[in-house]
Amino acid sequence: MKERGILFSAPMVRALLTGTKTMTRRLAKETPCRYGFAGDRLWVRETWGFDSGVRADFRPVLGRHDLSGMDLLEHTVYRADVPAEHEAEERSVRRKHGGAPWRPAIHMPRWASRITLEITSVRVERLQDISEKDSQAEGVEQLGDMGCPCESDVEDPGPTHLAGCRFSHLDIEPDDEPHRAAFAVLWDAINGKKAPWSSNPFVWALGFQVLP
């Protein structure tokens, strides 16, 4: 059994914590899968920081114990715990009270991770082969019939608009496949520049369970 780090955004961390996310898809750039195989573990890297008990101008920490022996894990906080609608207000409060700034997920050390996943399945497939059921397992909320995601008030953007739109997955009918449509939007928001939904790249489809 091996352990590897894996990045998740705040909305996806929330889905992990509520149990609605049991799958993730990542670009398949190589063979074999760099995320591991069934039975291996993934520790989640997410945006993190310290509470007001740790000054904002601290030097980078190398281990769990630093700053005169302080147990930093006790002062570790996670951006995903802040409701999305309160993120702007929370940033203002952190600055006002001297809280340390948020640190990128890529810089999270193993000791600060609070979520560990055990891989239950690994397969390679084309991105657009994702089903509605698997899209729901990706933890996305369903997408309503809102027309083009970049112009929510346009019911039928038409071919002129679609030619220059990065959301090129509008062949998905939101009424029929609301989670698959939402997953396509999420995928393009994250990977649209290098591997958009329309390019239908090969991906690793990883199934997992959150360990207690």
Secondary structure, 3 states (H helix, E strand, C coil): CCEEEEECCHHHHHHHHHCCECEEEEECCCCCCCCCCCCCEEEEECCEEECCCCECCCCCCCCCEECCCEEHHHHEEEHHHCCHHHHHHHHHHHHHCCECCCECHHHCCHHHCCCEEEEEEEEEEEHHHCCHHHHHHECCCCCCCCCECCECCCCCCHHHHHCCCCCCCCCCCCCCCHHHHHHHHHHHHHHCCCCCHHHCCEEEEEEEEECC
